[in-house]
Amino acid sequence: MSNLKTFFGESVKNTDHEVYSIIKKEMKRMEEGLEMIPSENVVSFAVINALGSVFTNKYSEGYAGKRYYGGNEHVDEVERLAIERAKKLFGVPHANVQPYSGSPANMAVYFAVCKPGDTVLGMNLPDGGHLTHGWKVNFSATFYKGVGYHVKPDGYIDIEEVRKLALEHKPKLIWVGATAYVREFPFEELSKIADEVGAYLAADIAHISGLVIGGAHKSPAPFAHVITTTTHKTLRGPRGAMIMVTKKGLEKDPELADKIDKAVFPGLQGGPHDHQTAAIAVALGEAMKPEFTDYAHQIVKNSRALGKALMDREIKIVTNGTDNHMILIDLTAFGKGKGVFVQEALDLANITLNKNTIPADPGSAFYPSGVRLGTPAITTRGLKEKEMEFVGDAIARVIKEVCTKYSLPDDKAQIKETLAKFREEIKHNAVVHQVKKEVMEFCEGFPLYTKLDY
Ligand SMILES: *Cc1c(COP(=O)(O)O)cnc(C)c1O
């Protein structure tokens, strides 16, 4: 905590003790646990600094050189810098860095290329797709007609099915990208399908953009028309997003860049978050350094080593491996719907991850039979392959402990009662306590903020 204290929250400490004490608790939680939610990361002080800068005071509706308010010369400068860095890093001719976050960025793509009622084809949510790719409760299926493709029982995208659905439904837009997929995305294969039916192909690389920049995952730039990404996942920047138009996109539609910009503003948003833009510029600057390439490759090396450590302990993982930062643990060997027990028990042992559906899940969306975890945040903290033995062992011990002791009842009416009993008992579970103790000790060797630019 010591080096954190000297940086964070000094003025909050002096002016608002209530908020300060909450921030301090959150810092302690992060320091003492292993953050394994694959969409999370630990940003540098420089990113936090830019995010906490005076740019938060500014209004700057419009784009560089075309603002509705005065006083925007420095906002223009920082936004242009972010755009130039994004274009260079991803090898694209156009970038928009204003979307507030990943979901609004995807919404802007719809707004730019679809009319309400048009059909869109995306990966089905329980198969790993994102809500915004046409899932029923999301705007993307209420304003558009969402058709979902699936993964095969082996966990790989069913490319034959994508083609069949594309030919049948003639979508205007096809999404490739996911929140829970552990293999390389078949950008090239899906681009052929999109070309065949005349659809736009949007690659949503929210999770893997850091890997793409670092050369640890194939780039969608030669294949997709549009690329969207969050900036806060493997890219290790502030919460935010970018939309990029590729050379291929401009060839299909020379007005595409303009349509995207207009969709973001004035289509969907008002003033951009300039402090966020400044922090995105900083994160992109960091991603240009050679160390970032090492980081991206280390994420994947760690993820593979962790997968192996789990499999060595008879824990099954989807596709028996991973190509990226993520692992999906298949708990069906222990029965169905075990994800909830594992997530909650590991939370008590200071390892944070989330329950997730797996291919052909025998459980339900709310009580799935898998958990999803990833290595971006722990890799930032400095963990390497050899530490994955410890992490894998800790996770495997808790899994075996809870999955052999607890099951969801078949009678839905009894679920609440079963979970209440589990939650009471697990607080006093000896294995969970032991793992928590070991994790806390282990974390002392990997402080959150020493590896970066402090
Ligand atoms: C995280 C994610 C998003 C959405 O990002 P938010 O910033 O949470 O809105 C969109 N698409 C994919 C594939 C994601 O993983």
Ligand as a Chemical Component Dictionary entry (heavy atoms), coordinates in Angstrom:
data_LIG
# 
_chem_comp.id                   LIG 
_chem_comp.type                 NON-POLYMER 
_chem_comp.pdbx_formal_charge   0 
_chem_comp.three_letter_code    LIG 
# 
loop_
_chem_comp_atom.comp_id 
_chem_comp_atom.atom_id 
_chem_comp_atom.alt_atom_id 
_chem_comp_atom.type_symbol 
_chem_comp_atom.charge 
_chem_comp_atom.model_Cartn_x 
_chem_comp_atom.model_Cartn_y 
_chem_comp_atom.model_Cartn_z 
_chem_comp_atom.pdbx_ordinal 
LIG C1 C1 C 0 -16.220 -5.444 -23.204 1  
LIG C2 C2 C 0 -16.814 -5.621 -24.521 2  
LIG C3 C3 C 0 -17.671 -4.649 -25.078 3  
LIG C4 C4 C 0 -18.290 -3.514 -24.315 4  
LIG O1 O1 O 0 -17.544 -2.686 -23.620 5  
LIG P1 P1 P 0 -18.169 -1.768 -22.468 6  
LIG O2 O2 O 0 -17.083 -0.756 -22.335 7  
LIG O3 O3 O 0 -18.353 -2.645 -21.297 8  
LIG O4 O4 O 0 -19.437 -1.185 -22.958 9  
LIG C5 C5 C 0 -18.090 -4.830 -26.383 10 
LIG N1 N1 N 0 -17.711 -5.909 -27.083 11 
LIG C6 C6 C 0 -16.939 -6.858 -26.561 12 
LIG C7 C7 C 0 -16.569 -8.026 -27.408 13 
LIG C8 C8 C 0 -16.469 -6.762 -25.269 14 
LIG O5 O5 O 0 -15.712 -7.728 -24.769 15 
# 
loop_
_chem_comp_bond.comp_id 
_chem_comp_bond.atom_id_1 
_chem_comp_bond.atom_id_2 
_chem_comp_bond.value_order 
_chem_comp_bond.pdbx_ordinal 
LIG C1 C2 SING 1  
LIG C2 C3 SING 2  
LIG C2 C8 DOUB 3  
LIG C3 C4 SING 4  
LIG C3 C5 DOUB 5  
LIG C4 O1 SING 6  
LIG O1 P1 SING 7  
LIG P1 O2 DOUB 8  
LIG P1 O3 SING 9  
LIG P1 O4 SING 10 
LIG C5 N1 SING 11 
LIG N1 C6 DOUB 12 
LIG C6 C7 SING 13 
LIG C6 C8 SING 14 
LIG C8 O5 SING 15 
# 
